[in-house]
Amino acid sequence: MLKLLAEGHSNQEVADILCISRKTVENHRAHIVRKTGVQGQVGLTKYAARIGLIDLDLWD
C-alpha cells in the first residue's frame, strides 16, 4: 500500500487496485503517518525511497 501511495496513486485508486474500500486505505495511510511521522504525499514518497520501496531515479 505504501508503494502505491508513494507512487502518487489516490486513495481511491489504491482501493481499486487492492480490491479494498477507500476507508481502509485511509485508515492504513493514517497508521503509516502515525508510525513514521511523515506528513503529506512528498513525505510518504521520500520515506518509501529511503527504505528502498521505490526508486526515485526512475522519475528523472
C-alpha positions in Angstrom: 0.0 0.0 0.0 2.8 2.4 0.9 4.4 1.8 -2.5 1.2 2.6 -4.3 0.6 5.8 -2.3 4.2 6.8 -2.7 3.9 6.4 -6.5 1.2 9.0 -6.4 -1.9 6.9 -6.6 -5.0 8.4 -4.9 -6.7 6.6 -2.0 -9.5 5.5 -4.4 -7.0 4.2 -7.0 -5.2 2.2 -4.3 -8.5 0.8 -3.1 -9.5 -0.2 -6.6 -6.1 -1.9 -7.2 -6.1 -3.8 -3.9 -9.9 -4.5 -4.0 -10.5 -2.9 -0.6 -12.5 0.1 0.4 -11.3 3.7 0.3 -11.9 4.0 4.0 -9.5 1.0 4.6 -6.8 2.8 2.6 -7.4 6.0 4.6 -7.0 4.0 7.8 -3.8 2.4 6.7 -2.4 5.7 5.5 -3.2 7.3 8.9 -1.3 4.4 10.6 1.7 4.8 8.3 1.8 8.5 9.1 1.4 7.9 12.8 4.2 5.3 12.9 6.6 7.0 10.6 6.0 10.6 11.5 5.9 11.7 7.8 3.3 14.1 6.5 1.8 14.5 3.1 2.5 13.0 -0.3 6.0 14.2 -0.5 6.9 12.8 2.9 5.4 9.4 2.0 7.4 9.3 -1.2 10.6 10.3 0.4 10.1 7.7 3.2 9.4 5.0 0.6 12.5 5.9 -1.3 14.6 6.0 1.9 13.6 2.4 2.8 14.1 1.2 -0.7 10.5 0.6 -1.6 10.6 2.9 -4.7 13.4 4.2 -6.8 13.3 7.9 -7.4 15.9 7.7 -10.1 13.2 6.2 -12.4 11.5 9.6 -12.4 14.5 11.6 -13.8 
